[in-house]
Amino acid sequence: IGRPLAAMRAATLKLDASHHMVDSESTHSVSDSDSDEPWAELSTDQAKASLCLVEHFRYRTSRTLSLETESLYGAVILIPQLGRSTGWHRALMFLTAKVYVLFTLNFVVQALLLSEISRSQNVLDLFAGQMWLCDFGVHDTHCPDGPSCTGPGGTSLDGQRLYDFESWTTRNFVRDSLKQLFPEKEEEIHKFVDPGEYGAESKICRWVCCFIFTLSILDEVVLIIKMMRLLWNVPTKEESWIDFHDPGEPQHDDNWLEFVTLKIAGIPLGWKVFNAVFILGAKITLWKITVDVGITFLMETQSISDCIVNAVALRFILQIDEMILEALESGKISAALQKCHDYYIPEARPSRMTSTDLGGIRESWTSDLFLGVPYELFATIFLAAYNVYQYYTLHCSWDWDGWWFFSKDIFIPLSTDLSVWNTFSPRFFPIPSQNASYWSMPYVPH
């Protein structure tokens, strides 16, 4: 791929012009006059194949648009358009209603799961007195003398005194109970009964797991962009998505789709607006809430092993639509999705490359250089870093003395309920809470 393309193209076109082009099975080498070049060892067909291969890797934006073939999001766009193309035959009307019911079920289930996870983090944990994990315990290698070694209990922590929240609260409960039962021995109990401190086992592991989680749901961003391009690029007019096709031979069983050509075609403006607002909007909303809830969930996971498992487990929420389509549909809709032809975006300046004309391929150092840029990796790192930053700014306070984040003050919510707006954007729609803080970060001089 790194060989000079201009020279290969010149040699290929030279052979075309002089009518010495070999057929598809030719193994002749490019002209002897250029035999001193390393690319001269390639046969004519190999040179052409190299040019086409390089152009394949250079071409980043596909002009072919398709539906999601294994998801309800593809079905909920395809089936109504097929119904419209048939003049709203009664069978397609009922099938369209079924698809919308399944789509609504999918949205409700996904939104409910995400809302309950968010309620557990933002409401129920606060009722239990749990502060935000932030960077508690992550600097234990410098403890107990470092400025960032103070735990939420107000004591200096180290690896031997580090516990998860459930264990830490239980140990505090035992110590406080002993003090209530034996008030005359309060000083001795406080000295010898050590509840430890609450903190994370690893900050780096949490960050890496946030990256893995973001990587696992990055394909949803690609699907969202594809749906946007589809709704934008298909003609805004009423076109049929079906054509009759004679397979030329008898068909057996119920193979009726062989007589039909399904294709992506024009969509009326009303349907475009409806799909953009309700279908695409639902997909974007669920993805955004999944990212926010997932990153917070991982950053609040204290154990290394639990964090690794949760990074993979959270992905299943965005796969529920595929599960519903596979389990609650007989396979007819999936077969139609598989058979639906893609839509090709017409070019402003139509150009077609044939096997004997490669003049349209241009030499480009810039395009070749950009092939080595991992755009998807940069996008994943940016999304993960941005959402981790959002977690820290929303729930934690920065301390320049120890270069670490500690939890903001904890306020008990007024109710165990969590509204849709609290789930979607807790920054702009904070949860109603009591005025007095339940917990504040204690200061311990070092």
NUROLUM-866483 format. One record per residue (C-alpha): residue number from 1; residue in three letters; x, y negated, z negated. Coordinates in steps of 0.1 Angstrom, whole numbers. Layout:
<pts>
<NUM "ala" <X Y Z>>
...
</pts>
This chain:
<pts>
<1 "ile" <0 0 0>>
<2 "gly" <29 -23 -7>>
<3 "arg" <44 -20 28>>
<4 "pro" <42 -51 51>>
<5 "leu" <6 -51 65>>
<6 "ala" <13 -76 92>>
<7 "ala" <39 -54 108>>
<8 "met" <17 -24 107>>
<9 "arg" <-12 -43 122>>
<10 "ala" <10 -57 150>>
<11 "ala" <23 -22 158>>
<12 "thr" <-12 -8 159>>
<13 "leu" <-26 -36 181>>
<14 "lys" <3 -33 204>>
<15 "leu" <-5 4 209>>
<16 "asp" <-41 -4 215>>
<17 "ala" <-33 -30 241>>
<18 "ser" <-10 -7 260>>
<19 "his" <-36 22 260>>
<20 "his" <-13 45 240>>
<21 "met" <-36 48 211>>
<22 "val" <-38 84 199>>
<23 "asp" <-69 102 189>>
<24 "ser" <-80 110 153>>
<25 "glu" <-57 140 150>>
<26 "ser" <-26 123 164>>
<27 "thr" <6 126 145>>
<28 "his" <28 104 168>>
<29 "ser" <48 77 151>>
<30 "val" <46 40 156>>
<31 "ser" <68 27 185>>
<32 "asp" <105 35 184>>
<33 "ser" <114 -2 188>>
<34 "asp" <104 -7 152>>
<35 "ser" <119 24 139>>
<36 "asp" <143 5 117>>
<37 "glu" <114 -6 95>>
<38 "pro" <102 17 67>>
<39 "trp" <66 16 79>>
<40 "ala" <77 29 113>>
<41 "glu" <75 64 100>>
<42 "leu" <37 62 98>>
<43 "ser" <16 76 126>>
<44 "thr" <-8 52 143>>
<45 "asp" <-38 67 125>>
<46 "gln" <-19 65 92>>
<47 "ala" <-11 29 98>>
<48 "lys" <-48 21 105>>
<49 "ala" <-58 42 74>>
<50 "ser" <-33 22 53>>
<51 "leu" <-47 -11 65>>
<52 "cys" <-83 0 57>>
<53 "leu" <-73 14 23>>
<54 "val" <-56 -18 13>>
<55 "glu" <-86 -38 24>>
<56 "his" <-108 -15 4>>
<57 "phe" <-89 -24 -28>>
<58 "arg" <-88 -61 -20>>
<59 "tyr" <-126 -64 -14>>
<60 "arg" <-140 -70 -49>>
<61 "thr" <-175 -83 -42>>
<62 "ser" <-197 -56 -26>>
<63 "arg" <-224 -66 -2>>
<64 "thr" <-243 -35 -9>>
<65 "leu" <-270 -39 -36>>
<66 "ser" <-288 -9 -52>>
<67 "leu" <-312 -1 -81>>
<68 "glu" <-302 18 -112>>
<69 "thr" <-310 54 -103>>
<70 "glu" <-310 68 -138>>
<71 "ser" <-326 41 -158>>
<72 "leu" <-361 27 -164>>
<73 "tyr" <-349 -7 -152>>
<74 "gly" <-346 7 -117>>
<75 "ala" <-380 24 -118>>
<76 "val" <-398 -6 -131>>
<77 "ile" <-386 -26 -101>>
<78 "leu" <-390 1 -75>>
<79 "ile" <-425 16 -83>>
<80 "pro" <-445 -17 -82>>
<81 "gln" <-429 -26 -49>>
<82 "leu" <-438 8 -35>>
<83 "gly" <-474 3 -47>>
<84 "arg" <-475 -31 -30>>
<85 "ser" <-461 -15 2>>
<86 "thr" <-489 10 2>>
<87 "gly" <-516 -16 -2>>
<88 "trp" <-520 -7 -39>>
<89 "his" <-531 29 -34>>
<90 "arg" <-549 42 -65>>
<91 "ala" <-521 68 -72>>
<92 "leu" <-494 41 -71>>
<93 "met" <-515 18 -93>>
<94 "phe" <-516 45 -121>>
<95 "leu" <-479 53 -115>>
<96 "thr" <-470 16 -119>>
<97 "ala" <-490 14 -151>>
<98 "lys" <-472 45 -164>>
<99 "val" <-438 29 -156>>
<100 "tyr" <-447 -3 -174>>
<101 "val" <-459 17 -205>>
<102 "leu" <-426 35 -206>>
<103 "phe" <-407 3 -202>>
<104 "thr" <-426 -13 -230>>
<105 "leu" <-419 17 -252>>
<106 "asn" <-382 15 -244>>
<107 "phe" <-381 -22 -253>>
<108 "val" <-401 -17 -286>>
<109 "val" <-379 12 -297>>
<110 "gln" <-346 -5 -289>>
<111 "ala" <-357 -38 -304>>
<112 "leu" <-370 -21 -335>>
<113 "leu" <-338 -2 -341>>
<114 "leu" <-317 -33 -337>>
<115 "ser" <-340 -53 -359>>
<116 "glu" <-338 -27 -387>>
<117 "ile" <-300 -26 -385>>
<118 "ser" <-299 -64 -387>>
<119 "arg" <-324 -64 -416>>
<120 "ser" <-302 -39 -435>>
<121 "gln" <-272 -62 -431>>
<122 "asn" <-287 -96 -435>>
<123 "val" <-314 -89 -460>>
<124 "leu" <-313 -56 -479>>
<125 "asp" <-275 -57 -485>>
<126 "leu" <-279 -92 -500>>
<127 "phe" <-306 -80 -523>>
<128 "ala" <-282 -54 -535>>
<129 "gly" <-257 -81 -542>>
<130 "gln" <-233 -71 -515>>
<131 "met" <-210 -99 -503>>
<132 "trp" <-196 -101 -467>>
<133 "leu" <-166 -79 -463>>
<134 "cys" <-145 -104 -443>>
<135 "asp" <-108 -98 -451>>
<136 "phe" <-112 -84 -487>>
<137 "gly" <-85 -57 -492>>
<138 "val" <-68 -60 -458>>
<139 "his" <-36 -75 -472>>
<140 "asp" <-31 -48 -498>>
<141 "thr" <6 -44 -487>>
<142 "his" <14 -78 -502>>
<143 "cys" <-7 -72 -533>>
<144 "pro" <-11 -77 -562>>
<145 "asp" <10 -109 -561>>
<146 "gly" <-1 -124 -528>>
<147 "pro" <-26 -153 -525>>
<148 "ser" <-50 -132 -505>>
<149 "cys" <-52 -104 -530>>
<150 "thr" <-82 -116 -549>>
<151 "gly" <-112 -92 -547>>
<152 "pro" <-149 -102 -550>>
<153 "gly" <-148 -92 -587>>
<154 "gly" <-122 -118 -594>>
<155 "thr" <-92 -95 -600>>
<156 "ser" <-61 -88 -580>>
<157 "leu" <-65 -57 -560>>
<158 "asp" <-41 -31 -546>>
<159 "gly" <-45 3 -529>>
<160 "gln" <-51 21 -561>>
<161 "arg" <-81 -1 -570>>
<162 "leu" <-98 -3 -536>>
<163 "tyr" <-133 12 -533>>
<164 "asp" <-163 10 -511>>
<165 "phe" <-193 -11 -522>>
<166 "glu" <-214 18 -536>>
<167 "ser" <-185 31 -557>>
<168 "trp" <-175 -3 -569>>
<169 "thr" <-210 -13 -580>>
<170 "thr" <-215 20 -598>>
<171 "arg" <-182 15 -617>>
<172 "asn" <-192 -20 -626>>
<173 "phe" <-226 -7 -638>>
<174 "val" <-209 19 -660>>
<175 "arg" <-186 -8 -675>>
<176 "asp" <-214 -33 -681>>
<177 "ser" <-236 -6 -697>>
<178 "leu" <-208 4 -721>>
<179 "lys" <-205 -32 -731>>
<180 "gln" <-242 -34 -738>>
<181 "leu" <-242 -2 -758>>
<182 "phe" <-210 -11 -778>>
<183 "pro" <-208 -49 -780>>
<184 "glu" <-183 -47 -808>>
<185 "lys" <-158 -29 -784>>
<186 "glu" <-163 -52 -755>>
<187 "glu" <-127 -63 -753>>
<188 "glu" <-114 -27 -754>>
<189 "ile" <-139 -16 -727>>
<190 "his" <-130 -45 -705>>
<191 "lys" <-93 -36 -709>>
<192 "phe" <-95 2 -704>>
<193 "val" <-125 6 -681>>
<194 "asp" <-114 -7 -647>>
<195 "pro" <-141 -8 -619>>
<196 "gly" <-115 -17 -592>>
<197 "glu" <-123 -40 -563>>
<198 "tyr" <-143 -38 -531>>
<199 "gly" <-125 -42 -498>>
<200 "ala" <-118 -29 -463>>
<201 "glu" <-93 -1 -457>>
<202 "ser" <-80 -17 -425>>
<203 "lys" <-86 -49 -406>>
<204 "ile" <-68 -37 -374>>
<205 "cys" <-90 -7 -372>>
<206 "arg" <-121 -28 -374>>
<207 "trp" <-108 -51 -346>>
<208 "val" <-99 -21 -324>>
<209 "cys" <-133 -5 -330>>
<210 "cys" <-150 -38 -320>>
<211 "phe" <-129 -37 -288>>
<212 "ile" <-140 -1 -281>>
<213 "phe" <-176 -9 -288>>
<214 "thr" <-175 -39 -264>>
<215 "leu" <-158 -17 -238>>
<216 "ser" <-185 9 -241>>
<217 "ile" <-213 -16 -234>>
<218 "leu" <-194 -36 -207>>
<219 "asp" <-211 -15 -180>>
<220 "glu" <-244 -31 -191>>
<221 "val" <-230 -65 -181>>
<222 "val" <-221 -51 -147>>
<223 "leu" <-257 -38 -143>>
<224 "ile" <-271 -72 -154>>
<225 "ile" <-251 -90 -128>>
<226 "lys" <-261 -65 -101>>
<227 "met" <-298 -70 -110>>
<228 "met" <-293 -108 -108>>
<229 "arg" <-277 -105 -74>>
<230 "leu" <-304 -82 -62>>
<231 "leu" <-332 -105 -72>>
<232 "trp" <-313 -135 -58>>
<233 "asn" <-302 -120 -24>>
<234 "val" <-332 -100 -12>>
<235 "pro" <-355 -121 10>>
<236 "thr" <-382 -139 -8>>
<237 "lys" <-410 -126 13>>
<238 "glu" <-435 -98 15>>
<239 "glu" <-417 -69 32>>
<240 "ser" <-425 -32 31>>
<241 "trp" <-402 -9 11>>
<242 "ile" <-414 22 30>>
<243 "asp" <-412 36 66>>
<244 "phe" <-423 68 81>>
<245 "his" <-396 92 90>>
<246 "asp" <-400 124 110>>
<247 "pro" <-374 150 97>>
<248 "gly" <-378 169 129>>
<249 "glu" <-384 203 112>>
<250 "pro" <-411 217 90>>
<251 "gln" <-407 210 53>>
<252 "his" <-415 235 25>>
<253 "asp" <-431 231 -10>>
<254 "asp" <-437 195 -20>>
<255 "asn" <-407 179 -2>>
<256 "trp" <-429 150 10>>
<257 "leu" <-401 124 5>>
<258 "glu" <-384 138 36>>
<259 "phe" <-412 121 57>>
<260 "val" <-406 87 40>>
<261 "thr" <-377 63 42>>
<262 "leu" <-375 42 10>>
<263 "lys" <-355 10 12>>
<264 "ile" <-349 -22 -7>>
<265 "ala" <-365 -50 12>>
<266 "gly" <-381 -85 6>>
<267 "ile" <-398 -93 -27>>
<268 "pro" <-425 -120 -29>>
<269 "leu" <-417 -150 -51>>
<270 "gly" <-442 -140 -78>>
<271 "trp" <-427 -106 -82>>
<272 "lys" <-392 -121 -83>>
<273 "val" <-401 -145 -111>>
<274 "phe" <-419 -117 -130>>
<275 "asn" <-389 -93 -127>>
<276 "ala" <-365 -121 -136>>
<277 "val" <-383 -132 -167>>
<278 "phe" <-396 -99 -182>>
<279 "ile" <-374 -72 -168>>
<280 "leu" <-340 -89 -165>>
<281 "gly" <-348 -111 -195>>
<282 "ala" <-355 -81 -216>>
<283 "lys" <-323 -64 -205>>
<284 "ile" <-302 -95 -214>>
<285 "thr" <-319 -100 -247>>
<286 "leu" <-314 -64 -258>>
<287 "trp" <-278 -65 -247>>
<288 "lys" <-271 -97 -266>>
<289 "ile" <-287 -85 -298>>
<290 "thr" <-268 -52 -295>>
<291 "val" <-235 -70 -293>>
<292 "asp" <-243 -93 -323>>
<293 "val" <-256 -65 -345>>
<294 "gly" <-230 -40 -334>>
<295 "ile" <-200 -63 -341>>
<296 "thr" <-214 -73 -375>>
<297 "phe" <-221 -36 -383>>
<298 "leu" <-185 -26 -375>>
<299 "met" <-170 -56 -393>>
<300 "glu" <-190 -46 -424>>
<301 "thr" <-178 -10 -423>>
<302 "gln" <-153 -4 -451>>
<303 "ser" <-140 30 -442>>
<304 "ile" <-116 37 -413>>
<305 "ser" <-133 70 -403>>
<306 "asp" <-168 55 -405>>
<307 "cys" <-158 26 -384>>
<308 "ile" <-144 48 -356>>
<309 "val" <-175 70 -356>>
<310 "asn" <-198 39 -356>>
<311 "ala" <-180 23 -327>>
<312 "val" <-191 52 -305>>
<313 "ala" <-225 58 -320>>
<314 "leu" <-238 23 -315>>
<315 "arg" <-237 29 -277>>
<316 "phe" <-267 52 -277>>
<317 "ile" <-291 23 -284>>
<318 "leu" <-286 10 -249>>
<319 "gln" <-290 45 -234>>
<320 "ile" <-325 50 -248>>
<321 "asp" <-340 38 -214>>
<322 "glu" <-322 66 -196>>
<323 "met" <-334 92 -222>>
<324 "ile" <-370 80 -219>>
<325 "leu" <-369 83 -181>>
<326 "glu" <-353 117 -182>>
<327 "ala" <-375 132 -210>>
<328 "leu" <-409 115 -203>>
<329 "glu" <-410 116 -165>>
<330 "ser" <-415 146 -143>>
<331 "gly" <-386 139 -120>>
<332 "lys" <-406 124 -91>>
<333 "ile" <-396 88 -100>>
<334 "ser" <-360 98 -103>>
<335 "ala" <-361 115 -69>>
<336 "ala" <-375 83 -54>>
<337 "leu" <-348 62 -70>>
<338 "gln" <-321 86 -56>>
<339 "lys" <-336 84 -21>>
<340 "cys" <-340 46 -20>>
<341 "his" <-316 30 5>>
<342 "asp" <-294 2 -7>>
<343 "tyr" <-298 -34 5>>
<344 "tyr" <-269 -49 25>>
<345 "ile" <-264 -87 22>>
<346 "pro" <-260 -101 57>>
<347 "glu" <-228 -121 63>>
<348 "ala" <-229 -157 74>>
<349 "arg" <-204 -148 101>>
<350 "pro" <-210 -112 111>>
<351 "ser" <-178 -93 117>>
<352 "arg" <-174 -56 124>>
<353 "met" <-142 -37 123>>
<354 "thr" <-139 -7 146>>
<355 "ser" <-113 20 148>>
<356 "thr" <-96 1 177>>
<357 "asp" <-97 -34 163>>
<358 "leu" <-80 -43 131>>
<359 "gly" <-74 -79 138>>
<360 "gly" <-98 -90 112>>
<361 "ile" <-75 -78 84>>
<362 "arg" <-53 -106 72>>
<363 "glu" <-21 -105 53>>
<364 "ser" <-25 -121 18>>
<365 "trp" <0 -122 -9>>
<366 "thr" <-25 -138 -32>>
<367 "ser" <-50 -109 -27>>
<368 "asp" <-23 -84 -33>>
<369 "leu" <-11 -101 -64>>
<370 "phe" <-46 -103 -79>>
<371 "leu" <-50 -65 -75>>
<372 "gly" <-27 -62 -105>>
<373 "val" <-48 -84 -127>>
<374 "pro" <-71 -63 -151>>
<375 "tyr" <-101 -86 -150>>
<376 "glu" <-123 -61 -168>>
<377 "leu" <-98 -57 -196>>
<378 "phe" <-96 -95 -200>>
<379 "ala" <-134 -97 -201>>
<380 "thr" <-136 -70 -227>>
<381 "ile" <-110 -86 -249>>
<382 "phe" <-126 -120 -246>>
<383 "leu" <-161 -107 -255>>
<384 "ala" <-148 -87 -284>>
<385 "ala" <-127 -116 -297>>
<386 "tyr" <-155 -141 -293>>
<387 "asn" <-180 -120 -312>>
<388 "val" <-155 -112 -340>>
<389 "tyr" <-149 -149 -342>>
<390 "gln" <-186 -155 -345>>
<391 "tyr" <-188 -130 -373>>
<392 "tyr" <-161 -148 -393>>
<393 "thr" <-175 -183 -387>>
<394 "leu" <-210 -173 -397>>
<395 "his" <-203 -152 -428>>
<396 "cys" <-168 -161 -440>>
<397 "ser" <-147 -190 -452>>
<398 "trp" <-110 -196 -443>>
<399 "asp" <-83 -200 -469>>
<400 "trp" <-51 -216 -457>>
<401 "asp" <-32 -206 -488>>
<402 "gly" <-34 -169 -480>>
<403 "trp" <-43 -171 -443>>
<404 "trp" <-74 -149 -448>>
<405 "phe" <-112 -150 -447>>
<406 "phe" <-133 -145 -478>>
<407 "ser" <-171 -142 -480>>
<408 "lys" <-192 -173 -482>>
<409 "asp" <-216 -177 -512>>
<410 "ile" <-244 -151 -513>>
<411 "phe" <-280 -163 -516>>
<412 "ile" <-308 -139 -523>>
<413 "pro" <-334 -140 -495>>
<414 "leu" <-370 -149 -504>>
<415 "ser" <-384 -119 -486>>
<416 "thr" <-374 -85 -473>>
<417 "asp" <-389 -94 -439>>
<418 "leu" <-368 -104 -409>>
<419 "ser" <-383 -123 -380>>
<420 "val" <-375 -120 -344>>
<421 "trp" <-358 -153 -343>>
<422 "asn" <-336 -144 -374>>
<423 "thr" <-325 -113 -355>>
<424 "phe" <-319 -130 -322>>
<425 "ser" <-300 -161 -334>>
<426 "pro" <-293 -161 -372>>
<427 "arg" <-271 -192 -367>>
<428 "phe" <-299 -214 -355>>
<429 "phe" <-327 -196 -374>>
<430 "pro" <-312 -188 -409>>
<431 "ile" <-330 -165 -432>>
<432 "pro" <-349 -184 -460>>
<433 "ser" <-331 -179 -493>>
<434 "gln" <-330 -191 -528>>
<435 "asn" <-313 -224 -536>>
<436 "ala" <-289 -210 -562>>
<437 "ser" <-262 -187 -551>>
<438 "tyr" <-261 -152 -565>>
<439 "trp" <-223 -147 -560>>
<440 "ser" <-195 -171 -553>>
<441 "met" <-158 -164 -546>>
<442 "pro" <-140 -164 -579>>
<443 "tyr" <-106 -182 -580>>
<444 "val" <-76 -164 -595>>
<445 "pro" <-43 -183 -596>>
<446 "his" <-13 -164 -583>>
</pts>
